[in-house]
Amino acid sequence: MSLVSQPAVCEKECQCNPPPGDTKLIVVTGGPGAGKTAILEIIRKQLCKHVVILPEAASIVFGGGFWRLPSITGQLAAQRAILHIQQDIERLVVDEKKWAVGLCDRGVLDGFAYWPGDEAAFWAAGKTSLHAEYERYHAVIHLRTPTEALGYNHENPLRTESAAQAKVIDNKIAAVWSKHPRYHVIKSTPDFLTKAQTALRYIINDLPQDCARALQIFPE
């Protein structure tokens, strides 16, 4: 079995040739159970090869066996690892200059919602600032976490939060991202596909024009 991971490039072919330039990083965020993974999989099948999806840093860390200890030192160690992986994988995508858009399964500021220390320690750990993070990301799409009634579940084995705990995290995520100039909120609905289509529309609006026209996902 191969252990080599390859970039999750979107599947649709298109004949367009986007003009060279910086890769737009778009954050797809939300509290636990918001549906990020499922929506990004739908998006991967709908968009073209000029879009790449970055993996969630927390899944890399915890799925790879990093200790998940409840102590403050354990939480800080895990969040520092997540933070550095997030920064490095984003830097890799931008420096490769292969894709027009990079969809980030969470962004650096998501770590702030899980950070057990004070604010100054977070900025010091990432060698960054709120302004720098807002500048780095072209847009933010926030999928709100559903309540139990609207479909919150524990299917992801790495998810440990209850619905109430997930809501607290989701609110923290909203607080840290909400002043981004291109912050889009998608509320939870009983119809999950509606949530996915709304996210897809926001992303298509930020694709190179030739890519967006070639896809023709939504009727005019």
QUIUR-V646151 format. One record per residue. N is the residue number from 0. RES is the residue in one letter. PSI is psi in whole degrees, -180 to 180 (none if undefined). Layout:
n = <N;N>
res = <RES;RES>
psi = <PSI;PSI>
This chain:
n = <0;1;2;3;4;5;6;7;8;9;10;11;12;13;14;15;16;17;18;19;20;21;22;23;24;25;26;27;28;29;30;31;32;33;34;35;36;37;38;39;40;41;42;43;44;45;46;47;48;49;50;51;52;53;54;55;56;57;58;59;60;61;62;63;64;65;66;67;68;69;70;71;72;73;74;75;76;77;78;79;80;81;82;83;84;85;86;87;88;89;90;91;92;93;94;95;96;97;98;99;100;101;102;103;104;105;106;107;108;109;110;111;112;113;114;115;116;117;118;119;120;121;122;123;124;125;126;127;128;129;130;131;132;133;134;135;136;137;138;139;140;141;142;143;144;145;146;147;148;149;150;151;152;153;154;155;156;157;158;159;160;161;162;163;164;165;166;167;168;169;170;171;172;173;174;175;176;177;178;179;180;181;182;183;184;185;186;187;188;189;190;191;192;193;194;195;196;197;198;199;200;201;202;203;204;205;206;207;208;209;210;211;212;213;214;215;216;217;218;219>
res = <M;S;L;V;S;Q;P;A;V;C;E;K;E;C;Q;C;N;P;P;P;G;D;T;K;L;I;V;V;T;G;G;P;G;A;G;K;T;A;I;L;E;I;I;R;K;Q;L;C;K;H;V;V;I;L;P;E;A;A;S;I;V;F;G;G;G;F;W;R;L;P;S;I;T;G;Q;L;A;A;Q;R;A;I;L;H;I;Q;Q;D;I;E;R;L;V;V;D;E;K;K;W;A;V;G;L;C;D;R;G;V;L;D;G;F;A;Y;W;P;G;D;E;A;A;F;W;A;A;G;K;T;S;L;H;A;E;Y;E;R;Y;H;A;V;I;H;L;R;T;P;T;E;A;L;G;Y;N;H;E;N;P;L;R;T;E;S;A;A;Q;A;K;V;I;D;N;K;I;A;A;V;W;S;K;H;P;R;Y;H;V;I;K;S;T;P;D;F;L;T;K;A;Q;T;A;L;R;Y;I;I;N;D;L;P;Q;D;C;A;R;A;L;Q;I;F;P;E>
psi = <130;136;8;124;143;154;141;80;140;155;-28;138;147;155;0;160;88;142;144;148;-177;145;128;125;123;124;130;111;179;160;175;137;9;-18;17;-49;-46;-42;-40;-31;-40;-46;-40;-34;-16;-28;173;176;-6;6;132;146;121;139;159;124;-38;-36;-36;-45;-57;-34;-22;2;8;136;135;82;144;-13;160;-44;-38;-44;-43;-42;-45;-44;-33;-41;-44;-45;-47;-37;-43;-48;-42;-38;-33;-42;-40;-47;-44;-43;-26;-31;37;-22;148;-36;136;118;117;121;87;160;179;-41;-15;-33;-26;-32;-20;-4;124;-9;-167;168;-42;-37;-34;-49;-37;-40;-37;-4;50;-172;167;-44;-43;-38;-39;-36;-35;-38;132;-38;163;128;115;111;116;143;134;159;174;-40;-29;11;17;135;174;32;-32;118;-17;-5;123;-6;146;172;-39;-42;-38;-39;-41;-45;-42;-40;-36;-39;-44;-42;-39;-27;-17;-20;5;137;-20;57;121;130;133;112;156;140;158;-27;102;-34;-32;-41;-44;-43;-37;-45;-42;-41;-43;-43;-43;-34;-21;5;157;144;-41;-40;-47;-42;-40;-30;-45;47;-42;139;151;none>
